[in-house]
Amino acid sequence: MNNLIIVSNTSPITSLAAVGQLDLLKQLYQRIIIPETVYQELIGANPTVPGAKEVSTFPWIETKIVANQPLVQALRQKLDPGEAAAIALAIALNADRLIIDERKGRKIAIDMGVQVIGILGVLLEAKSNGLIDRVKPIVDDLIAIAGFRISQQLYAEILQAAKESL
């Protein structure tokens, strides 16, 4: 997966960092690009959130300013600042993927022609690439530690896709 342009929203970084799996993004994609707004959401959070230190220190997480502020402002009518900036940056960079989990943000991004993947898709990709042995323990940690919300149906579908049992 070399040289892919991957943009991330805030929550995938905080959630993966919370369960000690942020490095999966580096292993899968080599680099992640975040908009300045996401960087500020991460480092400006009080109390400090998982991933804050990492986005400031890991050289493979790059921060870029979104030039198309009118698009960001239009998206802000329906989305939070980080989601709006992440979608606008993904469009500006013609990103291969946008990592975003929030349902409304995903739908808007897809409607705008952006390829999206969520944390669960990242975990399935990591397993298929031999980077993790099992998806279930990480999903369980995401739920218990990071407060990740997932329906029982989606939980079952992800485990089925990973060829793991409940």
Salt bridges, closest charged atoms under 4 A:
GLU62 OE2 - ARG31 NH1 3.00
GLU62 OE1 - LYS64 NZ 3.99
ASP111 OD2 - LYS107 NZ 2.77
GLU125 OE2 - ARG97 NH1 2.80
ASP140 OD2 - LYS136 NZ 2.83
GLU164 OE2 - LYS127 NZ 2.90
